[in-house]
Amino acid sequence: MTFYLPIRYKKGQILLFALIFAGIFATVSTALVGYMTSYGRFERTIVTATQALTLAEGALDKTISQLNQNPSYTGETGTLLGNGVFSVAISNIDSRTKQVTATGYVPNATSPSAIKVIKATVAINDSVISFHYGIQSGQGGFRMENSSEIIGNVHSTGAISMLNSSKISGDAISAGATGQISGAGNDITGSAYAHTLSGIDAGIDAYYVTQTSTKASGSNCPNSHCHPNSPDQATVPLPISDTQISQWETAAAAGGTATCSGGSYNISSGSASIGPLKIPCNLNISGSSVVTVGGHIWVTGNIIVQNSAKVKMAASLGASNVAIIADKPTDRLNGSTIKVQNSATFENSGTVGSFVFLISQNNSAENGGDEEAFELSNSASALVAYAAHGLIPLANSVSLKEVTAYKIKLQNSAKVTYDTGLPSAVFQSGPGGSWSFVPGTYAITR
């Protein structure tokens, strides 16, 4: 016998099953939406935490840069960068060591969605000197003429004068309340910073208190790339102090004292290896001689390197650099000069980033005189010229890696190309005055 349920019961079953499936679907959907929401929040948390960490790390890098340019830097608060802000706090451990705390906030410090804190110790590295500019001058400033060019950043405590199609491929800074950059539509491919700008064409931004006939990013000021009433840039000391040079002289003298003949120490042919060494007279290197330098050399007179002579660093120096110093303490006004003439060449140790530093302690320019600390008339591929108290004129297609002096003049197609190996110039002996991180002290504390 067969029984049939009434139609109304079949419809009831269908409705019951539909309700059950609807409930299951709603439960699964709710769980899935909840999971996706939680996953989205987790992913956003990871992203903002990474951004905050990047800000803190960037703040640490800026701290090192600031300390090496301005030893009185004490940190900063609420500096905008990217999609967040950072703060830096610095406490002194001793005169040569500091504790740095860098904090990154996203999006801000008032109501952050992510915070990261990094602590690290920084200290003076006794063998490293930092060069941050392709060319740097003291209060004597510098003047560019006749299509001269600087490839790299420029810093001057004095005025920068750009004439006759001269060009700076980088940023240019004339620091302090008297800072001035002037020209006649001459190019600065980066940004220009000075209390007063006049006749300058800055490729990116122009920062100034006052300006006349200035362009920024291709348009006349004012425009969005012009920044009137900007704070004056801080003056910074030249990277090598007299104390450091004096200690290099001591290191040179510890290697022995040369015997002079007729007031000079002459190398005119063949091969010679010298340094560390003190030469108590003039140094003349000429002819076809090849001189290998194995350490610092202190010349208490003038230095002349000329003709086809070659000066090269010993391979054993590796990535270290060597200083050849002209310094006669009793005659810095007219003496203590350096001349590189004709086809004289300089070579590094064979290791990238090593350089010969020619240092003159002539101080005529600083005392209002016109005696030249250097005379450079040819290309020198591994040469850095330094005269903290003197005048360095560059002309006739001279090509150097870095130039620092009290006063600098560029003319007649002279060219300075800053080398990326110079930010941390390492020497075998003597103090450096460059701040760097102490290994093993980097720690993420939040």
C-alpha positions as CSV (number, residue, x, y, z in Angstrom):
1,M,0.0,0.0,0.0
2,T,1.4,3.4,-0.9
3,F,1.0,6.5,1.1
4,Y,1.5,10.0,-0.2
5,L,2.2,13.1,1.9
6,P,0.0,16.0,1.3
7,I,1.4,18.6,-1.0
8,R,1.7,21.1,1.9
9,Y,4.2,18.8,3.7
10,K,6.5,18.7,0.6
11,K,6.5,22.4,0.5
12,G,7.3,22.6,4.1
13,Q,10.4,20.4,3.7
14,I,11.6,22.5,0.8
15,L,11.2,25.6,2.9
16,L,13.0,23.9,5.8
17,F,15.9,22.9,3.6
18,A,16.1,26.4,2.1
19,L,16.2,27.9,5.6
20,I,19.0,25.5,6.7
21,F,21.1,26.3,3.6
22,A,20.5,30.0,4.0
23,G,21.6,29.8,7.6
24,I,24.8,27.9,6.6
25,F,25.5,30.3,3.8
26,A,25.0,33.3,6.1
27,T,27.3,31.8,8.7
28,V,30.0,31.0,6.2
29,S,29.7,34.4,4.5
30,T,29.9,36.1,7.9
31,A,33.0,34.1,8.8
32,L,34.6,34.8,5.4
33,V,33.9,38.5,5.6
34,G,35.3,38.6,9.1
35,Y,38.4,36.7,7.9
36,M,38.9,39.1,5.0
37,T,38.4,42.1,7.2
38,S,40.9,40.8,9.8
39,Y,43.4,39.9,7.0
40,G,43.0,43.4,5.5
41,R,43.7,44.9,8.9
42,F,46.7,42.7,9.4
43,E,48.1,43.5,6.0
44,R,47.6,47.3,6.6
45,T,49.3,46.9,10.0
46,I,52.3,45.2,8.4
47,V,52.5,47.9,5.7
48,T,52.3,50.8,8.1
49,A,54.8,49.1,10.5
50,T,57.3,48.7,7.6
51,Q,56.8,52.4,6.6
52,A,57.4,53.5,10.2
53,L,60.6,51.4,10.4
54,T,61.8,52.9,7.1
55,L,61.2,56.4,8.5
56,A,63.2,55.5,11.6
57,E,66.1,54.1,9.6
58,G,66.1,57.1,7.3
59,A,66.3,59.3,10.4
60,L,69.4,57.4,11.6
61,D,71.1,57.9,8.2
62,K,70.2,61.7,8.4
63,T,71.7,61.9,11.9
64,I,75.1,60.7,10.7
65,S,75.0,63.1,7.8
66,Q,74.0,66.0,10.0
67,L,76.7,65.2,12.6
68,N,79.4,65.1,10.0
69,Q,78.3,68.5,8.6
70,N,77.3,70.2,11.8
71,P,78.8,68.8,15.1
72,S,76.3,70.8,17.1
73,Y,73.3,68.9,15.7
74,T,71.1,67.8,18.6
75,G,68.2,66.1,16.8
76,E,64.8,67.2,15.6
77,T,61.1,66.6,16.1
78,G,58.1,66.0,13.8
79,T,60.0,66.2,10.5
80,L,57.7,65.3,7.6
81,L,59.0,62.6,5.3
82,G,56.9,60.6,2.8
83,N,53.6,59.5,4.4
84,G,54.8,60.0,8.0
85,V,57.0,61.9,10.3
86,F,60.2,61.2,12.3
87,S,62.0,62.5,15.4
88,V,65.6,62.2,16.5
89,A,66.8,62.4,20.1
90,I,70.6,62.5,20.8
91,S,72.2,62.1,24.2
92,N,76.0,62.4,24.8
93,I,77.7,59.4,26.3
94,D,81.1,61.2,26.2
95,S,82.8,63.7,24.0
96,R,83.3,61.1,21.2
97,T,80.2,58.9,21.6
98,K,76.5,59.6,21.4
99,Q,73.3,57.6,21.8
100,V,70.8,58.2,19.0
101,T,67.0,57.4,19.3
102,A,65.1,57.6,16.0
103,T,61.4,57.2,15.9
104,G,59.1,56.8,12.9
105,Y,55.4,57.6,13.0
106,V,52.7,56.8,10.4
107,P,50.8,58.9,9.6
108,N,51.7,61.3,12.4
109,A,52.9,61.5,16.0
110,T,49.6,62.7,17.4
111,S,47.5,59.7,16.4
112,P,49.9,57.1,14.9
113,S,48.7,53.9,13.4
114,A,52.3,52.6,13.6
115,I,55.4,53.5,15.6
116,K,58.9,52.2,15.3
117,V,61.8,53.1,17.5
118,I,65.5,52.4,16.7
119,K,68.4,53.0,19.1
120,A,72.0,53.1,18.1
121,T,75.4,54.3,19.3
122,V,77.5,56.6,17.1
123,A,81.1,57.5,17.6
124,I,84.0,59.4,16.0
125,N,85.9,57.0,13.7
126,D,89.6,57.8,14.1
127,S,90.6,56.9,10.6
128,V,87.8,58.3,8.5
129,I,87.2,61.8,7.1
130,S,84.0,62.6,5.4
131,F,83.8,64.6,2.2
132,H,80.2,65.5,1.2
133,Y,80.9,67.9,-1.7
134,G,82.7,67.9,-5.0
135,I,84.0,71.3,-4.1
136,Q,84.0,73.1,-0.8
137,S,85.3,76.5,0.1
138,G,85.7,78.6,3.2
139,Q,84.9,82.2,3.7
140,G,86.9,83.1,0.6
141,G,84.2,81.6,-1.5
142,F,84.7,80.7,-5.1
143,R,84.3,82.1,-8.5
144,M,83.5,80.1,-11.7
145,E,84.3,81.4,-15.2
146,N,84.8,80.4,-18.8
147,S,82.6,77.3,-19.1
148,S,84.1,75.7,-15.9
149,E,82.1,72.9,-14.5
150,I,81.6,71.0,-11.2
151,I,80.0,67.6,-11.3
152,G,78.9,67.1,-7.7
153,N,77.4,69.1,-4.8
154,V,79.0,72.5,-3.8
155,H,79.2,74.1,-0.4
156,S,80.7,77.5,0.4
157,T,80.9,79.6,3.5
158,G,81.5,82.5,1.2
159,A,79.8,83.8,-1.9
160,I,79.5,81.7,-5.1
161,S,79.9,83.6,-8.3
162,M,79.0,81.9,-11.6
163,L,80.0,83.6,-14.9
164,N,80.4,82.8,-18.6
165,S,78.4,79.6,-19.0
166,S,79.7,77.9,-15.9
167,K,77.7,75.0,-14.5
168,I,77.1,73.0,-11.3
169,S,75.7,69.5,-11.9
170,G,74.3,69.1,-8.4
171,D,73.2,71.2,-5.4
172,A,74.8,74.5,-4.5
173,I,74.9,76.0,-1.0
174,S,76.3,79.4,0.1
175,A,75.8,79.3,3.8
176,G,75.1,81.8,6.5
177,A,73.4,85.2,6.7
178,T,75.8,86.6,4.1
179,G,75.4,83.6,1.7
180,Q,75.0,84.6,-1.9
181,I,74.9,82.8,-5.3
182,S,75.0,85.0,-8.3
183,G,75.3,84.5,-12.1
184,A,73.8,85.3,-15.4
185,G,71.3,82.5,-16.1
186,N,74.0,79.9,-15.3
187,D,72.8,76.4,-14.6
188,I,72.6,74.6,-11.3
189,T,71.0,71.3,-12.1
190,G,70.0,70.6,-8.6
191,S,68.7,73.1,-6.0
192,A,70.2,76.4,-4.9
193,Y,70.4,77.5,-1.3
194,A,71.6,81.0,-0.2
195,H,70.4,84.0,1.7
196,T,70.5,85.9,-1.6
197,L,70.1,84.5,-5.1
198,S,70.6,86.6,-8.2
199,G,70.5,85.6,-11.9
200,I,70.5,81.8,-11.1
201,D,68.7,79.1,-13.0
202,A,68.1,76.2,-10.5
203,G,67.0,72.9,-12.1
204,I,64.9,71.8,-9.1
205,D,64.2,74.3,-6.2
206,A,65.5,77.7,-5.1
207,Y,65.7,78.4,-1.3
208,Y,66.4,82.0,-0.3
209,V,65.5,85.0,1.8
210,T,65.7,87.5,-1.2
211,Q,66.1,86.9,-4.9
212,T,66.4,88.8,-8.2
213,S,66.1,87.3,-11.7
214,T,66.0,83.8,-10.4
215,K,64.5,80.7,-12.1
216,A,63.5,77.4,-10.5
217,S,62.4,74.3,-12.4
218,G,62.4,76.3,-15.6
219,S,60.2,79.2,-14.5
220,N,60.8,82.6,-13.1
221,C,60.3,83.0,-9.4
222,P,57.9,83.1,-7.7
223,N,56.5,79.7,-8.5
224,S,55.9,76.5,-6.5
225,H,59.6,75.6,-6.6
226,C,60.7,78.9,-5.2
227,H,60.9,79.2,-1.4
228,P,61.3,82.7,-0.1
229,N,62.2,83.5,3.5
230,S,63.9,80.1,3.8
231,P,66.3,79.6,6.8
232,D,69.9,80.2,6.0
233,Q,72.0,77.1,5.6
234,A,74.4,76.3,8.4
235,T,78.0,76.9,7.9
236,V,80.1,73.8,8.2
237,P,83.8,73.3,9.0
238,L,86.2,72.1,6.3
239,P,86.7,68.3,6.6
240,I,90.4,68.2,7.6
241,S,91.5,70.2,10.6
242,D,95.0,71.6,11.3
243,T,95.2,69.2,14.2
244,Q,94.6,66.2,11.9
245,I,97.3,67.5,9.5
246,S,99.7,68.0,12.4
247,Q,99.2,64.4,13.4
248,W,99.8,63.2,9.9
249,E,103.1,65.2,9.9
250,T,104.1,63.5,13.1
251,A,103.3,60.1,11.6
252,A,105.4,61.0,8.5
253,A,108.4,62.1,10.7
254,A,108.2,58.8,12.6
255,G,109.2,57.1,9.4
256,G,112.5,59.0,9.2
257,T,114.0,62.2,7.8
258,A,115.4,62.6,4.3
259,T,118.8,64.1,3.5
260,C,118.5,67.2,1.3
261,S,121.0,68.5,-1.2
262,G,121.2,72.2,-2.0
263,G,117.9,72.9,-0.3
264,S,116.0,70.2,-2.2
265,Y,115.2,66.6,-2.3
266,N,115.3,65.6,-6.0
267,I,113.9,62.6,-7.8
268,S,114.4,63.0,-11.5
269,S,114.7,59.5,-13.0
270,G,114.2,55.8,-12.3
271,S,112.0,54.4,-9.5
272,A,111.9,55.3,-5.9
273,S,109.8,54.3,-2.9
274,I,109.3,56.8,-0.1
275,G,107.0,57.3,2.9
276,P,106.3,57.6,5.6
277,L,109.0,60.3,5.5
278,K,109.7,63.9,6.6
279,I,111.6,66.0,3.9
280,P,113.1,69.1,5.6
281,C,113.4,71.1,2.3
282,N,111.7,71.4,-1.1
283,L,110.6,68.2,-2.9
284,N,111.1,68.1,-6.7
285,I,109.9,65.1,-8.7
286,S,110.5,65.3,-12.5
287,G,111.6,63.6,-15.6
288,S,110.5,60.0,-16.2
289,S,110.7,59.1,-12.5
290,V,108.1,56.7,-10.9
291,V,107.7,57.4,-7.2
292,T,105.8,54.9,-5.1
293,V,104.4,56.4,-1.9
294,G,103.9,54.0,1.0
295,G,102.9,56.4,3.8
296,H,102.3,60.1,4.6
297,I,105.0,62.6,3.5
298,W,105.7,65.9,5.2
299,V,107.6,68.4,3.1
300,T,108.8,71.5,5.0
301,G,109.1,73.6,1.8
302,N,107.4,73.6,-1.6
303,I,106.4,70.6,-3.7
304,I,106.8,70.4,-7.5
305,V,105.8,67.4,-9.6
306,Q,106.3,68.0,-13.3
307,N,107.1,66.7,-16.8
308,S,106.2,63.0,-17.2
309,A,106.8,62.0,-13.6
310,K,104.4,59.6,-12.0
311,V,103.4,59.4,-8.3
312,K,101.5,56.3,-7.3
313,M,100.3,54.8,-4.1
314,A,101.8,51.5,-2.9
315,A,99.5,48.5,-3.5
316,S,99.8,47.6,0.1
317,L,97.8,50.7,1.1
318,G,94.7,49.1,-0.4
319,A,91.6,51.2,0.2
320,S,93.5,53.6,2.5
321,N,94.6,57.1,1.3
322,V,97.9,58.9,1.7
323,A,98.6,62.6,2.4
324,I,101.5,64.5,0.8
325,I,101.8,67.7,2.8
326,A,103.6,71.0,2.0
327,D,104.0,72.8,5.3
328,K,106.8,75.1,6.4
329,P,105.5,76.5,9.7
330,T,107.9,79.5,9.4
331,D,106.8,80.4,5.9
332,R,103.1,79.7,5.2
333,L,102.5,83.2,3.7
334,N,104.7,82.8,0.6
335,G,105.8,79.2,0.8
336,S,104.3,75.8,1.6
337,T,103.0,75.6,-2.0
338,I,102.3,72.8,-4.5
339,K,102.7,72.7,-8.2
340,V,101.6,69.9,-10.6
341,Q,102.7,70.7,-14.1
342,N,102.9,69.4,-17.6
343,S,102.2,65.7,-17.9
344,A,102.7,64.7,-14.3
345,T,100.2,62.0,-13.2
346,F,99.0,60.4,-10.0
347,E,97.7,56.9,-9.5
348,N,95.9,55.2,-6.7
349,S,96.9,51.9,-5.0
350,G,94.9,49.8,-7.5
351,T,92.0,49.6,-5.1
352,V,88.9,51.6,-6.0
353,G,88.3,54.5,-3.6
354,S,92.0,55.2,-2.8
355,F,93.4,58.7,-3.5
356,V,96.5,60.8,-3.2
357,F,95.7,63.9,-1.0
358,L,97.9,66.9,-1.8
359,I,97.7,69.3,1.2
360,S,99.1,72.8,1.2
361,Q,99.2,74.8,4.4
362,N,99.9,78.1,2.6
363,N,97.7,80.8,4.2
364,S,98.2,83.8,1.9
365,A,94.5,84.0,0.8
366,E,93.3,83.9,4.4
367,N,95.5,86.8,5.1
368,G,94.3,88.9,2.1
369,G,97.2,88.0,-0.2
370,D,97.2,86.6,-3.7
371,E,99.9,83.8,-3.4
372,E,98.4,80.6,-4.9
373,A,98.6,77.6,-2.6
374,F,98.4,75.3,-5.7
375,E,99.3,75.5,-9.3
376,L,97.5,72.7,-11.2
377,S,97.8,72.6,-15.0
378,N,97.0,69.0,-16.0
379,S,94.6,66.1,-15.4
380,A,95.3,64.1,-12.3
381,S,92.9,61.1,-12.1
382,A,93.5,60.1,-8.5
383,L,94.2,63.5,-7.0
384,V,92.4,65.4,-4.2
385,A,93.6,69.0,-3.6
386,Y,93.2,70.6,-0.2
387,A,94.2,74.1,1.1
388,A,92.1,75.1,4.1
389,H,93.8,78.5,4.4
390,G,94.9,79.2,0.8
391,L,93.8,79.8,-2.8
392,I,93.4,77.1,-5.4
393,P,92.9,78.3,-9.0
394,L,91.9,75.6,-11.5
395,A,92.2,76.1,-15.3
396,N,93.0,74.5,-18.6
397,S,90.9,71.4,-18.4
398,V,92.3,70.3,-15.0
399,S,90.2,67.3,-13.8
400,L,90.2,66.5,-10.1
401,K,88.2,64.2,-7.8
402,E,87.6,66.8,-5.0
403,V,88.8,70.3,-4.2
404,T,88.6,72.0,-0.8
405,A,90.2,75.4,0.0
406,Y,89.7,78.7,1.7
407,K,89.1,80.3,-1.7
408,I,88.7,78.6,-5.2
409,K,88.7,80.0,-8.7
410,L,87.7,77.9,-11.7
411,Q,88.3,79.1,-15.3
412,N,89.1,78.0,-18.8
413,S,87.1,74.8,-18.9
414,A,88.4,73.5,-15.6
415,K,86.3,70.5,-14.4
416,V,85.9,68.9,-11.0
417,T,84.2,65.5,-10.8
418,Y,83.3,64.3,-7.3
419,D,84.1,60.6,-6.8
420,T,81.7,58.4,-4.9
421,G,84.5,56.9,-3.0
422,L,85.2,60.1,-1.1
423,P,82.4,60.3,1.4
424,S,84.4,58.1,3.7
425,A,88.1,58.8,2.9
426,V,90.1,56.3,5.0
427,F,93.7,57.0,6.2
428,Q,96.1,54.6,7.9
429,S,96.8,57.0,10.8
430,G,95.7,60.1,12.5
431,P,92.3,61.3,13.7
432,G,89.4,61.5,11.4
433,G,86.5,63.4,13.0
434,S,83.9,61.5,11.1
435,W,80.8,60.1,12.9
436,S,79.7,56.5,12.2
437,F,77.6,53.7,13.7
438,V,79.2,51.5,16.4
439,P,78.8,47.9,15.2
440,G,76.4,45.8,17.3
441,T,74.6,48.7,18.8
442,Y,71.6,48.9,16.4
443,A,68.4,47.8,18.1
444,I,64.7,48.0,17.3
445,T,63.1,48.7,20.7
446,R,59.5,49.1,19.5
